[in-house]
Amino acid sequence: MAKRQTIAPERPGRVAQRGLPMRPFSESLPMALLRAREAVMCLFRPGLRKHGVTEQQWRILRALAHRGPLEVTELAEATFLLPPSLSRILPDLEERELVSRRQVDTDLRRSVVSLEPKGLKLIAAHAPYSEEMYAEIAKRFGAQRIEQLIALLHELEASMEDLAQRPSQPQRKGRAAE
């Protein structure tokens, strides 16, 4: 596997020279999270391709396996997929008999998605590869550090919940959103 190229930090003076009132791009939290996600996901993608599923399809299967049947809106929230994207993905998973969808008796506008035995079988087939990748990450980064990172990410997410709920605040002059 080719070694991933890391991004060299920007020189602090370069940003100031351009007069940008913000931190250097290399210190952007959203970009650091995206870079870390990509570094991890590049390990898992070959296994997903081998089983003929996309990252989004895998998230759906995993969510259903761990949380049980979910209404479409709940599934969209659990997998961080936009409802229109989810509605495009589900027919393929249904056609492959990995999931099924049924309407809610009390409200025919709503539907519940369930994992089917073939979906569970696909997860079981991919699990050894997935665990192998987790072991490799733990070997390189450290199992305890992974646990710490996950805990910190949960804390970060929780600390942002009320901030995301607030109506947009007008930006003060000289402050940039990131």
Phi, psi and omega per residue, in radians:
M1 nan 2.362 -3.131
A2 -1.213 2.473 3.136
K3 -1.256 2.340 3.126
R4 -1.212 2.419 3.101
Q5 -1.453 2.289 3.111
T6 -1.651 2.670 -3.133
I7 -1.528 2.195 3.105
A8 -1.277 2.414 3.117
P9 -1.057 2.542 3.111
E10 -1.282 2.655 3.039
R11 -1.302 2.267 -3.086
P12 -0.918 -0.631 -3.119
G13 -1.123 -0.499 -3.081
R14 -1.123 -0.717 3.140
V15 -1.172 -0.795 -3.134
A16 -1.077 -0.659 3.140
Q17 -1.080 -0.573 -3.141
R18 -1.460 -0.122 3.111
G19 1.276 0.420 3.127
L20 -1.464 2.193 -3.107
P21 -1.493 0.908 -3.120
M22 -2.640 2.887 -3.141
R23 -1.148 2.775 3.094
P24 -1.047 2.595 -3.126
F25 -0.940 -0.683 -3.114
S26 -1.173 -0.274 3.120
E27 -1.822 0.170 3.111
S28 -1.245 2.131 3.141
L29 -1.040 -0.841 3.114
P30 -1.004 -0.698 3.142
M31 -1.229 -0.659 3.108
A32 -1.099 -0.718 3.102
L33 -1.132 -0.709 3.108
L34 -1.146 -0.725 3.114
R35 -1.100 -0.741 3.127
A36 -1.141 -0.739 3.115
R37 -1.037 -0.792 -3.124
E38 -1.126 -0.710 3.123
A39 -1.057 -0.659 3.138
V40 -1.346 -0.825 -3.046
M41 -1.135 -0.494 3.134
C42 -1.110 -0.383 3.076
L43 -1.345 -0.590 -3.052
F44 -1.526 -0.439 -3.052
R45 -1.022 -0.736 -3.137
P46 -1.012 -0.700 3.114
G47 -1.148 -0.688 3.114
L48 -1.146 -0.762 3.108
R49 -1.050 -0.715 3.137
K50 -0.994 -0.598 -3.131
H51 -1.692 0.113 3.038
G52 1.229 0.554 3.092
V53 -2.198 2.610 3.074
T54 -1.526 2.960 3.087
E55 -1.025 -0.730 -3.116
Q56 -1.156 -0.747 3.103
Q57 -1.087 -0.700 3.130
W58 -1.098 -0.742 3.118
R59 -1.041 -0.691 3.123
I60 -1.114 -0.859 -3.135
L61 -1.054 -0.788 -3.141
R62 -1.105 -0.761 -3.139
A63 -1.064 -0.775 -3.135
L64 -1.184 -0.629 3.138
A65 -1.151 -0.635 -3.052
H66 -1.661 -0.418 -3.088
R67 -1.966 -0.170 -3.114
G68 1.457 -3.050 -3.121
P69 -0.985 2.416 -3.118
L70 -2.329 2.561 2.978
E71 -1.161 2.684 -3.072
V72 -0.971 -0.750 3.135
T73 -1.118 -0.694 3.099
E74 -1.149 -0.690 3.127
L75 -1.133 -0.716 3.101
A76 -1.061 -0.775 3.127
E77 -1.150 -0.745 -3.098
A78 -1.136 -0.566 -3.053
T79 -1.789 0.012 -3.089
F80 0.958 0.725 3.043
L81 -1.923 2.440 3.062
L82 -1.204 2.476 -3.128
P83 -0.892 -0.722 3.097
P84 -1.093 -0.642 3.097
S85 -1.158 -0.767 3.128
L86 -1.059 -0.721 -3.124
S87 -1.189 -0.392 3.055
R88 -1.436 -0.509 -3.083
I89 -1.419 -0.689 -3.031
L90 -1.017 -0.734 -3.128
P91 -0.996 -0.665 3.119
D92 -1.141 -0.765 3.124
L93 -1.138 -0.619 3.092
E94 -1.190 -0.764 -3.137
E95 -1.065 -0.614 3.120
R96 -1.465 0.018 3.120
E97 1.066 0.564 3.075
L98 -1.536 -0.537 3.076
V99 -2.384 2.877 3.008
S100 -2.321 2.743 -3.140
R101 -2.297 2.377 3.087
R102 -2.371 2.629 3.133
Q103 -1.341 2.603 3.080
V104 -1.344 2.228 -3.079
D105 -0.969 -0.684 -3.052
T106 -1.429 -0.270 -3.132
D107 -2.639 1.744 -3.046
L108 -1.169 -0.148 3.081
R109 -1.388 -0.330 -3.101
R110 -1.778 2.625 3.076
S111 -2.443 2.722 -3.133
V112 -2.003 2.361 3.133
V113 -1.864 2.348 -3.136
S114 -2.215 2.616 3.047
L115 -1.372 2.341 3.120
E116 -1.715 2.850 -3.141
P117 -0.919 -0.662 3.112
K118 -1.129 -0.609 3.089
G119 -1.170 -0.737 3.105
L120 -1.125 -0.668 3.113
K121 -1.136 -0.685 3.109
L122 -1.118 -0.760 3.115
I123 -1.067 -0.776 3.135
A124 -1.097 -0.626 3.132
A125 -1.221 -0.595 -3.113
H126 -1.468 -0.402 -3.033
A127 -0.919 -0.797 -3.131
P128 -1.050 -0.713 3.109
Y129 -1.108 -0.795 -3.138
S130 -1.038 -0.805 3.136
E131 -1.159 -0.558 3.072
E132 -1.116 -0.705 3.121
M133 -1.188 -0.697 3.074
Y134 -1.070 -0.717 3.121
A135 -1.105 -0.691 3.118
E136 -1.147 -0.741 3.101
I137 -1.091 -0.775 3.138
A138 -1.090 -0.666 3.132
K139 -1.121 -0.701 -3.091
R140 -1.439 -0.667 -3.008
F141 -1.830 -0.477 -3.126
G142 1.817 2.233 -3.107
A143 -1.078 -0.726 -3.138
Q144 -1.154 -0.667 3.124
R145 -1.178 -0.588 3.070
I146 -1.113 -0.795 3.106
E147 -1.042 -0.761 3.128
Q148 -1.108 -0.758 -3.136
L149 -1.084 -0.788 3.124
I150 -1.083 -0.746 3.112
A151 -1.090 -0.764 3.120
L152 -1.113 -0.698 3.123
L153 -1.142 -0.681 3.060
H154 -1.083 -0.754 3.120
E155 -1.107 -0.747 3.112
L156 -1.056 -0.833 3.137
E157 -1.029 -0.820 -3.131
A158 -1.104 -0.677 -3.115
S159 -1.225 -0.338 -3.129
M160 -1.602 -0.223 -3.040
E161 -0.982 -0.902 -3.107
D162 -1.220 -0.507 3.109
L163 -1.152 -0.718 -3.141
A164 -1.222 -0.442 -3.121
Q165 -1.360 -0.423 -3.086
R166 -1.215 2.558 3.042
P167 -1.096 2.666 -3.108
S168 -0.988 2.306 3.069
Q169 -1.632 2.367 3.078
P170 -1.095 2.424 -3.141
Q171 -1.272 2.319 3.049
R172 -1.251 2.607 3.138
K173 -0.974 2.320 3.121
G174 1.555 -0.042 3.123
R175 -1.936 2.281 3.134
A176 -1.947 2.471 3.049
A177 -1.396 2.634 -3.134
E178 -2.071 nan nan
